[in-house]
Amino acid sequence: MLRKLSFGTLCFLFLAAFEASGQPAVTNTVPALAGGLPDMGASVLRVVGALIVVVGIFLGGVWLFRNWQRLAVRRGGAPRLNVLEVRSLGQRQAIYVVAYQQQRMLLASSPAGIALLSHLPAVEESEPAAPAPGGRMSFADAFQQVLNRKQ
């Protein structure tokens, strides 16, 4: 029989049983405020101000989330890992000259992965490497040096 009763009927029965038990019924009266109602303009101003603060905090969080990497790099100084030169050898193969601090390495990438081909001569800060006419050693010259050293 309880399954056939609607929610509204059940609420009405509950309230009727609550009143019959001698407990005071729930009323919709608003208690009188001691100081009266607050000024409408001040309330609206507080709500708008709080909304502006919340939106500002949200937008600041979004900006930090998108730019935290740039901020971290600036604090750490110059990047120590650099790709000096890249040459494609085909559709999915390439050779990279990579520098990390004072070391230089020749790396190859292919669909199978990345492999270290050779360590190149280290560049010292005090003495620059023999530059090509363009200002720095070309990839072909560096590759030829590696091949000559291996022989």
MDTraj code that builds the backbone (N, CA, C; nanometers):
import mdtraj as md
import numpy as np

residues = "MET LEU ARG LYS LEU SER PHE GLY THR LEU CYS PHE LEU PHE LEU ALA ALA PHE GLU ALA SER GLY GLN PRO ALA VAL THR ASN THR VAL PRO ALA LEU ALA GLY GLY LEU PRO ASP MET GLY ALA SER VAL LEU ARG VAL VAL GLY ALA LEU ILE VAL VAL VAL GLY ILE PHE LEU GLY GLY VAL TRP LEU PHE ARG ASN TRP GLN ARG LEU ALA VAL ARG ARG GLY GLY ALA PRO ARG LEU ASN VAL LEU GLU VAL ARG SER LEU GLY GLN ARG GLN ALA ILE TYR VAL VAL ALA TYR GLN GLN GLN ARG MET LEU LEU ALA SER SER PRO ALA GLY ILE ALA LEU LEU SER HIS LEU PRO ALA VAL GLU GLU SER GLU PRO ALA ALA PRO ALA PRO GLY GLY ARG MET SER PHE ALA ASP ALA PHE GLN GLN VAL LEU ASN ARG LYS GLN".split()
xyz = np.array([
    [0.0819, -0.1188, 0.0000],
    [0.0000, 0.0000, 0.0000],
    [0.0868, 0.1258, 0.0000],
    [0.2024, 0.1212, 0.0649],
    [0.2889, 0.2386, 0.0689],
    [0.3483, 0.2701, -0.0672],
    [0.3609, 0.1725, -0.1514],
    [0.4189, 0.1983, -0.2840],
    [0.3253, 0.2811, -0.3701],
    [0.1963, 0.2767, -0.3460],
    [0.1002, 0.3492, -0.4276],
    [0.0877, 0.4956, -0.3857],
    [0.1369, 0.5335, -0.2690],
    [0.1266, 0.6719, -0.2223],
    [0.2334, 0.7568, -0.2887],
    [0.1986, 0.8807, -0.3228],
    [0.2948, 0.9708, -0.3848],
    [0.3826, 1.0359, -0.2771],
    [0.4855, 1.1026, -0.3224],
    [0.5776, 1.1697, -0.2313],
    [0.5067, 1.2796, -0.1534],
    [0.4219, 1.3557, -0.2202],
    [0.3484, 1.4638, -0.1546],
    [0.2552, 1.4108, -0.0463],
    [0.1930, 1.2984, -0.0730],
    [0.1034, 1.2384, 0.0259],
    [0.1814, 1.1928, 0.1478],
    [0.2990, 1.1340, 0.1238],
    [0.3826, 1.0890, 0.2352],
    [0.4295, 1.2069, 0.3193],
    [0.4640, 1.3188, 0.2551],
    [0.5065, 1.4383, 0.3296],
    [0.3908, 1.4923, 0.4142],
    [0.2730, 1.4931, 0.3563],
    [0.1572, 1.5416, 0.4300],
    [0.1286, 1.4534, 0.5517],
    [0.1381, 1.3224, 0.5330],
    [0.1143, 1.2311, 0.6446],
    [0.2199, 1.2487, 0.7536],
    [0.3446, 1.2701, 0.7148],
    [0.4520, 1.2912, 0.8111],
    [0.4277, 1.4174, 0.8926],
    [0.3907, 1.5252, 0.8252],
    [0.3658, 1.6512, 0.8961],
    [0.2445, 1.6396, 0.9882],
    [0.1417, 1.5677, 0.9441],
    [0.0229, 1.5503, 1.0274],
    [0.0581, 1.4695, 1.1524],
    [0.1410, 1.3669, 1.1368],
    [0.1812, 1.2866, 1.2519],
    [0.2695, 1.3686, 1.3445],
    [0.3531, 1.4561, 1.2897],
    [0.4411, 1.5406, 1.3698],
    [0.3596, 1.6392, 1.4531],
    [0.2547, 1.6980, 1.3940],
    [0.1687, 1.7918, 1.4669],
    [0.0888, 1.7194, 1.5741],
    [0.0462, 1.5998, 1.5446],
    [-0.0360, 1.5247, 1.6397],
    [0.0456, 1.4803, 1.7596],
    [0.1785, 1.4741, 1.7462],
    [0.2606, 1.4275, 1.8566],
    [0.2815, 1.5337, 1.9632],
    [0.2368, 1.6565, 1.9389],
    [0.2479, 1.7599, 2.0398],
    [0.3677, 1.8510, 2.0177],
    [0.4485, 1.8231, 1.9198],
    [0.5620, 1.9104, 1.8894],
    [0.5096, 2.0333, 1.8156],
    [0.5764, 2.1462, 1.8320],
    [0.5288, 2.2645, 1.7595],
    [0.5533, 2.2466, 1.6093],
    [0.4594, 2.2905, 1.5317],
    [0.4687, 2.2766, 1.3866],
    [0.5718, 2.3754, 1.3320],
    [0.6258, 2.3420, 1.2178],
    [0.7225, 2.4282, 1.1509],
    [0.6462, 2.5441, 1.0886],
    [0.6906, 2.6657, 1.1160],
    [0.6226, 2.7833, 1.0623],
    [0.7130, 2.8554, 0.9664],
    [0.6541, 2.9344, 0.8822],
    [0.7292, 3.0114, 0.7839],
    [0.7438, 3.1569, 0.8256],
    [0.7384, 3.1852, 0.9515],
    [0.7506, 3.3228, 0.9971],
    [0.8971, 3.3600, 1.0096],
    [0.9283, 3.4810, 0.9764],
    [1.0649, 3.5321, 0.9840],
    [1.0773, 3.6053, 1.1165],
    [1.1769, 3.5715, 1.1983],
    [1.1913, 3.6426, 1.3249],
    [1.2294, 3.7882, 1.3001],
    [1.1872, 3.8750, 1.3865],
    [1.2158, 4.0167, 1.3722],
    [1.3633, 4.0415, 1.3974],
    [1.4249, 4.1176, 1.3103],
    [1.5657, 4.1513, 1.3247],
    [1.5790, 4.2713, 1.4173],
    [1.6829, 4.2700, 1.4977],
    [1.7000, 4.3772, 1.5953],
    [1.7324, 4.5099, 1.5280],
    [1.8189, 4.5083, 1.4259],
    [1.8615, 4.6332, 1.3634],
    [1.7871, 4.6640, 1.2365],
    [1.6933, 4.5882, 1.1983],
    [1.6233, 4.6102, 1.0729],
    [1.6972, 4.5424, 0.9582],
    [1.6472, 4.5607, 0.8390],
    [1.7087, 4.5003, 0.7210],
    [1.8298, 4.5820, 0.6779],
    [1.9340, 4.5143, 0.6244],
    [2.0505, 4.5897, 0.5770],
    [2.0168, 4.6656, 0.4492],
    [2.0991, 4.7650, 0.4201],
    [2.0801, 4.8469, 0.3014],
    [2.0988, 4.7620, 0.1764],
    [2.0081, 4.7737, 0.0818],
    [2.0120, 4.6922, -0.0401],
    [2.1356, 4.7246, -0.1242],
    [2.1716, 4.8504, -0.1366],
    [2.2874, 4.8894, -0.2178],
    [2.4168, 4.8320, -0.1626],
    [2.4332, 4.8333, -0.0309],
    [2.5556, 4.7798, 0.0293],
    [2.5643, 4.6289, 0.0092],
    [2.4506, 4.5600, 0.0173],
    [2.4504, 4.4152, -0.0027],
    [2.4883, 4.3801, -0.1458],
    [2.4322, 4.4515, -0.2416],
    [2.4634, 4.4264, -0.3823],
    [2.6108, 4.4565, -0.4082],
    [2.6617, 4.5636, -0.3510],
    [2.8022, 4.5990, -0.3689],
    [2.8938, 4.4909, -0.3124],
    [2.8592, 4.4358, -0.1955],
    [2.9400, 4.3280, -0.1374],
    [2.9380, 4.2037, -0.2242],
    [2.8205, 4.1692, -0.2780],
    [2.8092, 4.0502, -0.3627],
    [2.8893, 4.0681, -0.4912],
    [2.8786, 4.1849, -0.5548],
    [2.9534, 4.2114, -0.6778],
    [3.1036, 4.2126, -0.6489],
    [3.1423, 4.2723, -0.5376],
    [3.2848, 4.2731, -0.5014],
    [3.3382, 4.1330, -0.4770],
    [3.2619, 4.0495, -0.4082],
    [3.3038, 3.9113, -0.3842],
    [3.3133, 3.8342, -0.5153],
    [3.2193, 3.8583, -0.6081],
    [3.2233, 3.7926, -0.7386],
    [3.3476, 3.8333, -0.8163],
    [3.3828, 3.9605, -0.8127],
    [3.5036, 4.0079, -0.8819],
    [3.6287, 3.9432, -0.8221],
    [3.6348, 3.9317, -0.6912],
    [3.7496, 3.8685, -0.6257],
    [3.7605, 3.7218, -0.6659],
    [3.6490, 3.6497, -0.6669],
    [3.6510, 3.5075, -0.7024],
    [3.6921, 3.4881, -0.8486],
    [3.6366, 3.5690, -0.9384],
    [3.6731, 3.5582, -1.0804],
    [3.8199, 3.5947, -1.0993],
    [3.8685, 3.6963, -1.0278],
    [4.0101, 3.7326, -1.0369],
    [4.1018, 3.6214, -0.9891],
    [4.0666, 3.5564, -0.8786],
    [4.1474, 3.4445, -0.8292],
    [4.1458, 3.3297, -0.9293],
    [4.0296, 3.3026, -0.9899],
    [4.0187, 3.1966, -1.0892],
    [4.1061, 3.2264, -1.2108],
    [4.0977, 3.3481, -1.2641],
    [4.1776, 3.3839, -1.3821],
    [4.3268, 3.3839, -1.3498],
    [4.3642, 3.4275, -1.2298],
    [4.5046, 3.4211, -1.1893],
    [4.5538, 3.2772, -1.1809],
    [4.4711, 3.1877, -1.1310],
    [4.5079, 3.0459, -1.1257],
    [4.5232, 2.9859, -1.2633],
    [4.4346, 3.0222, -1.3570],
    [4.4456, 2.9733, -1.4949],
    [4.5742, 3.0247, -1.5579],
    [4.6066, 3.1521, -1.5375],
    [4.7299, 3.2078, -1.5942],
    [4.8525, 3.1371, -1.5371],
    [4.8550, 3.1144, -1.4045],
    [4.9681, 3.0439, -1.3439],
    [4.9804, 2.9015, -1.3962],
    [4.8667, 2.8337, -1.4129],
    [4.8684, 2.6963, -1.4635],
    [4.9274, 2.6903, -1.6035],
    [4.8946, 2.7887, -1.6876],
    [4.9449, 2.7878, -1.8249],
    [5.0900, 2.8352, -1.8347],
    [5.1374, 2.9174, -1.7435],
    [5.2685, 2.9806, -1.7562],
    [5.3684, 2.9380, -1.6500],
    [5.3429, 2.8346, -1.5722],
    [5.4339, 2.7969, -1.4642],
    [5.5675, 2.7470, -1.5179],
    [5.5676, 2.6880, -1.6365],
    [5.6948, 2.6403, -1.6916],
    [5.7853, 2.7565, -1.7289],
    [5.7296, 2.8619, -1.7866],
    [5.8113, 2.9784, -1.8205],
    [5.8694, 3.0432, -1.6958],
    [5.7916, 3.0488, -1.5893],
    [5.8399, 3.1074, -1.4653],
    [5.9509, 3.0219, -1.4041],
    [5.9402, 2.8904, -1.4135],
    [6.0416, 2.8006, -1.3580],
    [6.1722, 2.8118, -1.4353],
    [6.1667, 2.8294, -1.5676],
    [6.2880, 2.8409, -1.6485],
    [6.3611, 2.9703, -1.6170],
    [6.2884, 3.0782, -1.5955],
    [6.3531, 3.2058, -1.5652],
    [6.4297, 3.2006, -1.4340],
    [6.3763, 3.1304, -1.3356],
    [6.4441, 3.1208, -1.2069],
    [6.5676, 3.0317, -1.2164],
    [6.5639, 2.9294, -1.3025],
    [6.6736, 2.8341, -1.3114],
    [6.7899, 2.8818, -1.3967],
    [6.7752, 2.9900, -1.4675],
    [6.8805, 3.0386, -1.5545],
    [6.8660, 2.9829, -1.6954],
    [6.9741, 2.9866, -1.7708],
    [6.9720, 2.9405, -1.9092],
    [6.9579, 2.7888, -1.9135],
    [6.8901, 2.7378, -2.0142],
    [6.8775, 2.5920, -2.0248],
    [7.0128, 2.5279, -2.0532],
    [7.0371, 2.4140, -1.9926],
    [7.1653, 2.3460, -2.0097],
    [7.1624, 2.2448, -2.1231],
    [7.0449, 2.2066, -2.1699],
    [7.0316, 2.1099, -2.2780],
    [6.9864, 2.1834, -2.4031],
    [7.0648, 2.1739, -2.5106],
    [7.0333, 2.2430, -2.6348],
    [7.0501, 2.1496, -2.7523],
    [6.9619, 2.1603, -2.8500],
    [6.9771, 2.0906, -2.9767],
    [7.0474, 2.1887, -3.0689],
    [7.1733, 2.1576, -3.1034],
    [7.2516, 2.2504, -3.1835],
    [7.2172, 2.2422, -3.3317],
    [7.1966, 2.1199, -3.3807],
    [7.1683, 2.1042, -3.5226],
    [7.0914, 1.9747, -3.5456],
    [7.0070, 1.9750, -3.6483],
    [6.9263, 1.8577, -3.6836],
    [6.9325, 1.8394, -3.8341],
    [6.9504, 1.7161, -3.8776],
    [6.9455, 1.6827, -4.0202],
    [6.8563, 1.5614, -4.0379],
    [6.7625, 1.5732, -4.1308],
    [6.6729, 1.4629, -4.1611],
    [6.7421, 1.3679, -4.2580],
    [6.7282, 1.2386, -4.2331],
    [6.7889, 1.1374, -4.3191],
    [6.6836, 1.0607, -4.3994],
    [6.5628, 1.0900, -4.3800],
    [6.4536, 1.0219, -4.4478],
    [6.3230, 1.0682, -4.3871],
    [6.2186, 0.9886, -4.4091],
    [6.0891, 1.0291, -4.3573],
    [6.0850, 1.0284, -4.2052],
    [6.1417, 0.9265, -4.1432],
    [6.1309, 0.9146, -3.9975],
    [6.2663, 0.8971, -3.9299],
    [6.3737, 0.9301, -3.9979],
    [6.5069, 0.9195, -3.9403],
    [6.5729, 1.0575, -3.9411],
    [6.6493, 1.0852, -3.8346],
    [6.7190, 1.2130, -3.8254],
    [6.8420, 1.1969, -3.7370],
    [6.9370, 1.2877, -3.7550],
    [7.0572, 1.2931, -3.6712],
    [7.0573, 1.4277, -3.6008],
    [7.0914, 1.4259, -3.4715],
    [7.0914, 1.5460, -3.3881],
    [7.2283, 1.5662, -3.3265],
    [7.2731, 1.6912, -3.3222],
    [7.3887, 1.7288, -3.2414],
    [7.3299, 1.7988, -3.1188],
    [7.3518, 1.7375, -3.0014],
    [7.2922, 1.7849, -2.8778],
    [7.4035, 1.8250, -2.7822],
    [7.3870, 1.9392, -2.7172],
    [7.4846, 1.9855, -2.6181],
    [7.4183, 1.9868, -2.4811],
    [7.4915, 1.9345, -2.3818],
    [7.4477, 1.9415, -2.2430],
    [7.5662, 1.9926, -2.1623],
    [7.5529, 2.1110, -2.1065],
    [7.6604, 2.1817, -2.0381],
    [7.7809, 2.1884, -2.1322],
    [7.8916, 2.1204, -2.1024],
    [8.0108, 2.1258, -2.1865],
    [8.0245, 2.0051, -2.2785],
    [7.9325, 1.9123, -2.2733],
    [7.9397, 1.7913, -2.3555],
    [7.8584, 1.8097, -2.4834],
    [7.9031, 1.7435, -2.5897],
    [7.8267, 1.7393, -2.7139],
    [7.8139, 1.5943, -2.7563],
    [7.6977, 1.5593, -2.8074],
    [7.6718, 1.4208, -2.8465],
    [7.6040, 1.4184, -2.9820],
    [7.6285, 1.3113, -3.0559],
    [7.5640, 1.2870, -3.1833],
    [7.4610, 1.1773, -3.1615],
    [7.3334, 1.2109, -3.1826],
    [7.2237, 1.1177, -3.1587],
    [7.1513, 1.0890, -3.2891],
    [7.0975, 0.9680, -3.3002],
    [7.0170, 0.9300, -3.4156],
    [6.8788, 0.8902, -3.3676],
    [6.7774, 0.9338, -3.4397],
    [6.6408, 0.8932, -3.4053],
    [6.5812, 0.8193, -3.5237],
    [6.5061, 0.7153, -3.4921],
    [6.4392, 0.6338, -3.5926],
    [6.3090, 0.5846, -3.5317],
    [6.2289, 0.5153, -3.6088],
    [6.1056, 0.4613, -3.5509],
    [6.1324, 0.3649, -3.4359],
    [6.2492, 0.3037, -3.4323],
    [6.2829, 0.2100, -3.3248],
    [6.3222, 0.2821, -3.1964],
    [6.3597, 0.4092, -3.2048],
    [6.3977, 0.4832, -3.0851],
    [6.5123, 0.5784, -3.1126],
    [6.5789, 0.6211, -3.0056],
    [6.6912, 0.7144, -3.0138],
    [6.8168, 0.6415, -2.9691],
    [6.9268, 0.6618, -3.0438],
    [7.0528, 0.5944, -3.0112],
    [7.1659, 0.6964, -3.0092],
    [7.2605, 0.6759, -2.9183],
    [7.3800, 0.7593, -2.9106],
    [7.4803, 0.7063, -3.0112],
    [7.5168, 0.7891, -3.1081],
    [7.6155, 0.7470, -3.2071],
    [7.7566, 0.7699, -3.1572],
    [7.7800, 0.8890, -3.1007],
    [7.9152, 0.9196, -3.0562],
    [7.9146, 1.0442, -2.9687],
    [8.0177, 1.0542, -2.8851],
    [8.0418, 1.1771, -2.8115],
    [8.1296, 1.2649, -2.8988],
    [8.0945, 1.3903, -2.9138],
    [8.1735, 1.4849, -2.9924],
    [8.2707, 1.5555, -2.8990],
    [8.3753, 1.6173, -2.9542],
    [8.4697, 1.6893, -2.8684],
    [8.3982, 1.7984, -2.7881],
    [8.4382, 1.8099, -2.6617],
    [8.3749, 1.9074, -2.5728],
    [8.4152, 2.0483, -2.6123],
    [8.3233, 2.1401, -2.5952],
    [8.3498, 2.2805, -2.6233],
    [8.3867, 2.3468, -2.4926],
    [8.5021, 2.4070, -2.4858],
    [8.5471, 2.4775, -2.3664],
    [8.5037, 2.6225, -2.3785],
    [8.4657, 2.6832, -2.2685],
    [8.4226, 2.8228, -2.2716],
    [8.5386, 2.9170, -2.2999],
    [8.6586, 2.8817, -2.2529],
    [8.7727, 2.9711, -2.2705],
    [8.8235, 2.9705, -2.4146],
    [8.8241, 2.8563, -2.4794],
    [8.8711, 2.8508, -2.6176],
    [8.7571, 2.8048, -2.7080],
    [8.7164, 2.8861, -2.8031],
    [8.6077, 2.8465, -2.8920],
    [8.6544, 2.7408, -2.9910],
    [8.5623, 2.6603, -3.0368],
    [8.5949, 2.5581, -3.1361],
    [8.6243, 2.6269, -3.2686],
    [8.6916, 2.5561, -3.3570],
    [8.7251, 2.6134, -3.4870],
    [8.5966, 2.6384, -3.5644],
    [8.5573, 2.7638, -3.5761],
    [8.4299, 2.7917, -3.6410],
    [8.4405, 2.7841, -3.7922],
    [8.3310, 2.7519, -3.8535],
    [8.3218, 2.7549, -3.9986],
    [8.3003, 2.8999, -4.0405],
    [8.3058, 2.9286, -4.1684],
    [8.2854, 3.0668, -4.2105],
    [8.1524, 3.1255, -4.1645],
    [8.0523, 3.0429, -4.1383],
    [7.9221, 3.0915, -4.0919],
    [7.9225, 3.1298, -3.9450],
    [8.0281, 3.1024, -3.8707],
    [8.0340, 3.1407, -3.7307],
    [8.0421, 3.0221, -3.6367],
    [7.9971, 2.9038, -3.6765],
    [8.0097, 2.7855, -3.5926],
    [8.0301, 2.6638, -3.6816],
    [8.0771, 2.5567, -3.6214],
    [8.1099, 2.4362, -3.6964],
    [7.9830, 2.3783, -3.7580],
    [7.9908, 2.3450, -3.8856],
    [7.8731, 2.2901, -3.9512],
    [7.8526, 2.1447, -3.9106],
    [7.7357, 2.0946, -3.9369],
    [7.7020, 1.9563, -3.9048],
    [7.7917, 1.8609, -3.9821],
    [7.8162, 1.8913, -4.1082],
    [7.8995, 1.8036, -4.1912],
    [8.0410, 1.7943, -4.1349],
    [8.0965, 1.9082, -4.0903],
    [8.2314, 1.9062, -4.0332],
    [8.2361, 1.8260, -3.9034],
    [8.1367, 1.8444, -3.8181],
    [8.1322, 1.7696, -3.6922],
    [8.1164, 1.6205, -3.7198],
    [8.0327, 1.5854, -3.8150],
    [8.0125, 1.4448, -3.8490],
    [8.1407, 1.3855, -3.9071],
    [8.2109, 1.4623, -3.9906],
    [8.3369, 1.4138, -4.0478],
    [8.4419, 1.3931, -3.9385],
    [8.4467, 1.4799, -3.8393],
    [8.5402, 1.4620, -3.7281],
    [8.5115, 1.3331, -3.6529],
    [8.3852, 1.3040, -3.6318],
    [8.3479, 1.1816, -3.5617],
    [8.3900, 1.0602, -3.6420],
    [8.3670, 1.0650, -3.7723],
    [8.4058, 0.9510, -3.8565],
    [8.5571, 0.9331, -3.8590],
    [8.6319, 1.0422, -3.8625],
    [8.7789, 1.0344, -3.8637],
    [8.8318, 0.9795, -3.7324],
    [8.7691, 1.0151, -3.6202],
    [8.8137, 0.9643, -3.4911],
    [8.7891, 0.8147, -3.4777],
    [8.6809, 0.7657, -3.5349],
    [8.6473, 0.6225, -3.5222],
    [8.7429, 0.5362, -3.6041],
    [8.8065, 0.5891, -3.7079],
    [8.8941, 0.5096, -3.7940],
    [9.0301, 0.4911, -3.7353],
])
top = md.Topology()
chain = top.add_chain()
for i, resn in enumerate(residues, 1):
    res = top.add_residue(resn, chain, resSeq=i)
    for name in ("N", "CA", "C"):
        top.add_atom(name, md.element.get_by_symbol(name[0]), res)
traj = md.Trajectory(xyz[None], top)
